[in-house]
Amino acid sequence: MGITEVKVAEVEAAKIEAAKTEATKIEATDSGILEERKQSIHLKNDAELCGGGIRCDSDSVSGAVSQRACVYCGARVVLNPITDAFHIVHGPIGCASYTWDIRGSLTSGDDIFRNSFSTDLREQDIIFGGAKKLEAAIEELAKTHHPKLIFVYATCIVGVIGDDVEAVCRQMSLKYDMLVIPVKSPGFSGNKATGYKMACNAIMQIISKYKDQPKVKGINILGDFNLAGEMWIIKNYMKKIGIHVCTTFTGDSSLETLKLAPSATLNVVQCAGSSVYLANRMEDEMGIPFIKVSFFGVDDTTSSLIRIAEAIGDEEVRQKAIRFCKEKTDEIEATIEMYKKNLIGKKAAIYVGGGFKAISLIKQFNALGIKSVVVGTQSGRKDEYEIIENIVDQDTVILDDANPAELEKYMKEKGVDILVGGVKERPLAYKLGVAFCDHNHERKHPLAGFEGVVNFVKEINESINNPVWQYVRKSPK
């Protein structure tokens, strides 16, 4: 074959490849899915497991309208429930407004954490720098409230203009003899999971100073934020089976309780997405091992309590845990069965923050006879997606970092009866005439523990079987 023939063949091959690419793009457009997003969407009947094939734990695709929050928001949601902490948002007022009172965390002590403080950076500050404004804000808080602990969040614009937030925090800490901790959280530095790490690093700055204190036979609970009092429910369970809780991260915690964390012999991680990084650092630097648990659903709550008792290494506590779980299960069994007959055969879509919660929800729905046909998370990891794939039925759609268009497409295709998600997903569900269950920060009733199972089943039943849907779905387009 001559040189001319080779070139012609190469050109023809290139044309064929270009045509294939264009056809793929057209297919992607027709299906409503961006080409770059296809690797983050998986069907159960594919040959390869999600954990090896799905694109996850990465930055969002530009222009995809991700449901994720930013780095700053990720840091704020972890640190916000510390009841006696002050939070200064170094940035425009919108950042402080976006996360004001962001979690429905309850407190048995101070409630200053429900306030939000901002340096309210304007155009002039962005040009000439905002460090002086930050100093003034810390000075005002120090003189007015005499705080023990202040977190200072560096937002996007601060990352751009280069204010030396760390230097200001050091200076103010020395001047007023209080902890002023910088939290590096400009939104462009990663995603919400990056914010979790920044928050964990801030926590380590607090507790590392106390790592040499004597050990006690007790646990820390990581990744529970006392939404609707859920931490109190779990702590009560621990008390009944004879396990001491040293401190909690970060629901209903305070500076003084956080200082006790290094004394624990075991860390129990509820929300792996937000707290497994902290657990790893505490294991490496303080020698505290950890186990992952979930207190959502009968099976997971039972398994978690028994596993904690086994990890503590106390057979008497283990037997108490087994008896306690049986008693609680027997108490709620009749209630669950009463509602279950109304739910068998229904279809659910799940879109939540972390993989651990999605896994627990799938198990709860399976126990109620409800099929989970669409499952997505904002920050799930490969190992969690493997578990999800193993416990859902064939043809279940599994998504990472989904956007509203994708959720709408697959909810319509699968004919779902209810969507479990957060506040950003609620309008989508109602627009489609689909029932909704809030499993995020804003809810006012607990869904964890055995009490939470009853609340969950009641809400699912009342939402799915509300007569309003028969009228909404039949209404003219």
Secondary structure, DSSP 8 states (H G I E B T S, - for coil): --HHHHHHHHHHHHHHHHHHHHHHHHHHHHHT--GGGGGGEEETTSSS-HHHHS--SS---TTS--S---HHHHHHHHHTT-TTEEEEEES-HHHHHHTTT-S-B--SS--GGG--EE----HHHHHH-SHHHHHHHHHHHHHHH--SEEEEEE-HHHHHHT--HHHHHHHHHHHHTSEEEEEE--GGGS-HHHHHHHHHHHHHHHHGGGTTS---SEEEEEEE--BTTHHHHHHHHHHHHT-EEEEEEETT--HHHHTTGGG-SEEEES-HHHHHHHHHHHHHHH---EEE---SSHHHHHHHHHHHHHHHT-HHHHHHHHHHHHHHHHHHHHHHHHHHTTTTT-EEEEEESSHHHHHHHHHHHHHTT-EEEEEEESS--HHHHHHHHHHS-TT-EEEES--HHHHHHHHHHHT-SEEEE-TTTHHHHHHTT-EEEE-STT-SS--SHHHHHHHHHHHHHHHHT-THHHHHHHS--
